[in-house]
Amino acid sequence: MRFPRLLFGIAVLAVVQGAVAAEAFPARTIRFIVPFPPGGATDVVTRVVAQKYNEQHRRQVMVVDNRGGAGGVVGSELAARAAPDGYTLVMGTTGTHAINATLYAKPSYDPVRDFVAITPAALLPNMIVVHPSVPVKSTRELIALARARPGQLSYASSGNFLYLSGALFTSMAKVEMLHVPFKGGSQAMPAVMSGEVALSFATIVSSLPPVTGGKLRGLAVTSARRFPGVENVPTVAESGLPGYEAVAWYGAFAPAGTPREIVRELNADMVRIVNAPDVRELFLRQGAESYATSPEEFAKVVERDVAKWGRVVRESGAKAD
């Protein structure tokens, strides 16, 4: 009877060791990759989460590693190829984990197959702003004017997501507008403020100062509901184009195969961080809204947006540079 008892003892020991290993996470440094250079919105959101994570664990356990390049491809691919042990994460975005899947002819990673979703952290809607000389005060009036002047109204954008937000708008509204690309918001916004370009799909952070200063007119926000702090600005959907939504999300991912227990633990910690009042307030000042959910729900969001933005990319003919 000693042999069955020995097997039982080994089984109990394995369970105990597994439980101890799970409780010990994180036992070493977690590298949180930002697939963009320092200073941008993705970097800001990631550093807030990392700082609060370290505060929760009362030690420096999570470090931010900026690996920009190729529209987020370099850093995302690096994370996809890392060991699936919970010690390498990436702050993915709508661009890196939805748009790039179609934007690149031969993507080097699959945002669904190569990653496990942990939780989103923030939503970043845009605002449609127009020069005061443009005779419109609502989305409905903008659509009517664009239909009356096909191809004559110009809109500025900076980056793939803002451009595709405009492409989604023109497709759903069945209008033609001239797209004028800029390298960054610091170039796009002055062009609209000077009247060189009629309107823009811009981040709330960059558009609010000229709107409140009367230099631009804010028509609508691109989120499904009104943005906190600017509730007087309606959504595109409620003011003339039902069903329209173009919101960039930022969320944590781990390499596919990362143990479910670790994913659950990371999710619990990050949801607690994102929902904290001080983090909510900090994100709002950056033009973002706190947004956290379960790994399963986040995975559904990713799959939905891969399909949604894939259609927009194909219809617009957009391609990666």
C-alpha positions in Angstrom: 0.0 0.0 0.0 3.0 2.3 0.2 3.0 2.9 -3.6 -0.5 4.5 -3.8 0.4 6.6 -0.8 3.5 7.8 -2.5 1.6 8.7 -5.6 -0.9 10.6 -3.5 1.8 12.4 -1.7 3.5 13.4 -5.0 0.1 14.7 -6.3 -0.5 16.8 -3.2 3.0 18.2 -3.4 2.5 19.2 -7.0 -0.8 21.0 -6.1 0.9 22.8 -3.3 3.9 23.8 -5.4 1.5 25.1 -8.1 -0.4 27.1 -5.6 2.8 28.6 -4.2 4.0 29.4 -7.7 0.8 31.2 -8.5 0.9 33.2 -5.2 4.5 34.2 -5.8 3.7 36.1 -9.1 5.3 38.4 -9.8 8.6 37.0 -8.6 10.7 39.1 -10.9 10.5 42.1 -13.1 7.6 42.5 -15.6 8.5 44.2 -18.8 5.6 46.3 -20.1 6.3 47.2 -23.7 5.1 50.4 -25.3 5.2 49.9 -29.1 5.6 53.7 -29.6 8.2 56.4 -28.6 8.0 58.1 -25.2 5.6 61.0 -24.7 2.5 59.9 -26.6 -0.8 58.8 -25.2 0.1 55.1 -25.2 3.2 55.8 -23.2 1.3 58.0 -20.7 -1.4 55.4 -20.1 1.2 52.6 -19.7 3.4 54.6 -17.2 0.4 55.4 -15.1 -0.6 51.7 -14.9 2.9 50.6 -14.2 3.5 53.2 -11.5 0.2 52.2 -9.7 1.0 48.5 -10.1 4.3 49.1 -8.4 2.6 51.0 -5.6 0.2 48.1 -5.1 3.0 45.6 -4.8 5.1 48.0 -2.7 8.2 47.5 -4.9 9.6 48.2 -8.3 8.4 45.2 -10.2 7.0 46.6 -13.5 9.2 48.6 -15.9 8.2 50.3 -19.1 10.1 49.5 -22.3 9.5 51.8 -25.3 10.0 49.9 -28.5 8.6 52.2 -31.2 8.7 51.6 -35.0 6.6 50.8 -38.0 3.3 52.0 -36.5 3.6 49.8 -33.4 4.6 46.7 -35.3 8.1 46.4 -33.8 7.1 46.4 -30.2 4.0 44.3 -30.7 5.9 41.6 -32.6 8.6 41.6 -29.8 5.8 40.9 -27.3 4.2 38.2 -29.4 7.5 36.3 -29.6 8.3 36.6 -25.8 7.9 33.7 -23.4 4.3 33.3 -22.3 5.0 33.5 -18.6 3.4 36.8 -17.6 6.7 38.7 -17.5 6.3 40.4 -20.8 3.3 42.5 -21.6 2.4 45.1 -24.3 0.1 48.0 -24.2 -1.8 47.4 -27.5 -4.0 49.9 -29.2 -6.8 49.9 -31.8 -4.0 50.6 -34.3 -1.6 47.8 -33.3 -4.2 45.1 -32.4 -7.0 45.9 -34.9 -6.1 48.1 -37.8 -2.6 46.8 -38.5 -4.0 43.3 -39.2 -5.4 44.6 -42.5 -3.3 47.7 -43.1 -0.1 45.6 -43.6 -0.2 43.2 -46.6 1.8 40.6 -44.6 1.5 41.4 -40.9 4.2 39.8 -38.8 1.8 38.9 -35.9 -1.8 38.1 -35.5 -3.6 40.3 -32.8 -6.0 37.5 -31.9 -4.0 34.3 -32.3 -0.6 35.5 -30.9 -1.9 37.3 -27.8 -4.2 36.8 -24.8 -6.1 39.9 -23.9 -5.9 41.0 -20.2 -7.9 44.2 -20.0 -8.4 47.5 -21.7 -7.2 50.6 -19.7 -8.5 53.6 -21.5 -10.7 54.9 -24.4 -9.6 57.9 -26.4 -12.4 59.4 -28.6 -11.9 62.1 -31.1 -13.7 65.3 -31.9 -14.8 66.7 -35.2 -13.8 70.3 -35.3 -14.4 72.9 -38.1 -13.1 76.3 -38.9 -15.6 79.1 -38.0 -16.0 80.0 -41.6 -17.5 76.6 -42.4 -21.3 77.2 -42.3 -22.3 74.2 -40.2 -23.1 73.7 -36.5 -23.9 70.0 -36.4 -23.0 66.7 -37.9 -26.3 66.7 -39.8 -25.4 70.0 -41.4 -21.9 68.9 -42.2 -23.2 65.9 -44.1 -25.6 68.1 -46.0 -22.9 70.5 -46.9 -20.5 67.7 -48.0 -23.3 66.3 -50.2 -23.9 69.7 -51.7 -20.2 70.2 -52.4 -18.8 66.7 -53.2 -15.0 66.5 -52.9 -14.7 70.2 -52.0 -14.6 70.0 -48.2 -11.1 69.0 -46.9 -10.4 67.3 -43.6 -7.1 67.0 -41.8 -5.8 64.0 -39.9 -2.6 62.9 -38.3 -2.0 59.1 -38.1 -3.8 56.1 -39.4 -6.6 56.0 -36.8 -7.6 59.6 -37.3 -7.6 59.1 -41.0 -9.7 56.0 -40.8 -12.1 57.7 -38.5 -12.7 60.2 -41.3 -12.9 57.4 -43.8 -15.5 55.6 -41.7 -17.5 58.8 -41.5 -17.4 59.5 -45.3 -18.4 55.9 -46.0 -21.3 55.8 -43.6 -22.5 59.3 -44.5 -22.0 58.5 -48.3 -20.1 61.8 -48.9 -16.9 62.7 -50.5 -14.3 64.8 -48.7 -10.7 65.6 -49.5 -8.3 64.0 -47.1 -5.2 66.1 -46.2 -2.7 64.1 -44.1 -0.3 65.6 -41.6 2.6 64.0 -39.7 1.2 65.1 -36.3 -1.4 67.1 -34.5 1.0 70.0 -34.1 0.8 70.5 -37.9 -2.8 69.5 -38.5 -4.4 71.7 -35.9 -2.8 75.0 -37.1 -3.9 74.2 -40.6 -7.5 73.9 -39.5 -7.3 77.0 -37.3 -5.9 79.1 -40.2 -8.7 77.9 -42.5 -6.3 76.1 -44.8 -8.3 72.9 -44.1 -12.0 73.0 -43.4 -12.2 70.5 -40.6 -10.4 67.7 -38.7 -10.9 64.5 -36.9 -8.6 65.3 -33.9 -8.0 64.1 -30.4 -10.0 65.8 -27.6 -6.8 66.9 -25.9 -5.6 68.8 -29.0 -9.0 70.1 -30.1 -10.4 71.4 -26.8 -8.1 74.5 -26.3 -9.0 76.0 -29.7 -12.7 75.1 -29.3 -13.0 76.7 -25.9 -11.0 79.7 -27.2 -13.5 80.2 -30.0 -10.9 79.5 -32.8 -12.6 76.3 -33.8 -16.1 74.9 -33.6 -16.6 71.5 -32.0 -19.3 69.6 -33.8 -19.3 66.2 -32.1 -17.3 63.5 -30.3 -16.8 60.2 -32.0 -17.5 58.0 -29.0 -20.8 56.1 -28.4 -21.7 58.4 -25.5 -20.8 62.0 -24.6 -17.3 62.6 -23.1 -17.1 63.5 -19.4 -16.2 67.2 -19.0 -17.5 68.2 -22.5 -21.1 66.9 -22.2 -22.3 70.0 -24.2 -20.8 68.4 -27.3 -23.0 65.7 -28.7 -21.9 62.4 -30.2 -21.7 61.9 -34.0 -24.3 59.2 -33.7 -26.9 61.3 -31.9 -26.3 64.4 -34.0 -26.7 63.1 -37.6 -25.0 59.8 -38.2 -26.6 56.9 -36.2 -24.3 54.0 -35.5 -21.1 55.9 -36.0 -18.3 55.2 -33.4 -14.6 55.7 -33.7 -12.8 55.3 -30.4 -9.2 54.3 -29.9 -8.6 51.9 -27.0 -5.5 51.1 -25.1 -5.2 47.7 -23.4 -2.8 45.2 -21.9 -1.9 42.0 -23.7 0.4 39.0 -23.0 1.8 36.4 -25.4 -0.6 33.6 -26.3 -0.2 30.7 -23.9 0.3 32.8 -20.7 -1.3 30.8 -17.8 -4.9 31.7 -17.1 -4.1 32.2 -13.4 -1.5 34.9 -14.2 -3.9 36.5 -16.7 -6.6 36.6 -14.0 -4.2 38.1 -11.5 -3.0 40.8 -13.8 -6.5 41.6 -14.8 -7.6 42.0 -11.2 -4.7 44.3 -10.4 -5.1 46.5 -13.5 -8.9 46.8 -13.3 -8.5 48.0 -9.7 -5.9 50.6 -10.9 -7.9 51.8 -13.9 -11.1 52.3 -11.9 -9.3 54.2 -9.1 -10.7 57.8 -8.8 -7.3 59.5 -9.1 -6.4 57.5 -12.3 -9.8 58.3 -13.8 -9.2 62.0 -13.2 -5.6 61.8 -14.6 -6.9 60.0 -17.8 -9.6 62.6 -18.3 -7.0 65.4 -18.3 -5.3 63.5 -21.1 -8.5 63.3 -23.1 -9.1 59.6 -22.3 -11.7 57.7 -20.3 -10.9 54.8 -17.9 -12.2 51.5 -19.3 -11.6 48.1 -17.8 -13.3 44.7 -18.3 -12.7 41.0 -18.2 -10.2 39.2 -20.5 -13.1 37.5 -22.3 -14.9 40.7 -23.0 -11.8 42.5 -24.1 -11.0 39.6 -26.5 -14.5 40.1 -28.0 -13.7 43.8 -28.5 -10.5 43.0 -30.3 -12.1 40.5 -32.6 -15.0 43.0 -33.4 -12.6 45.8 -34.2 -10.3 43.7 -36.3 -13.3 43.0 -38.5 -14.7 46.6 -38.3 -11.5 48.4 -39.2 -10.5 45.8 -41.7 -13.6 46.7 -43.7 -12.7 50.4 -43.5 -9.1 49.8 -44.5 -10.1 47.8 -47.5 -12.8 50.2 -48.6 -10.5 53.2 -48.2 -7.6 51.6 -50.0 -5.3 52.5 -47.1 -1.9 50.9 -47.0 1.0 51.0 -44.6 3.9 53.2 -45.6 
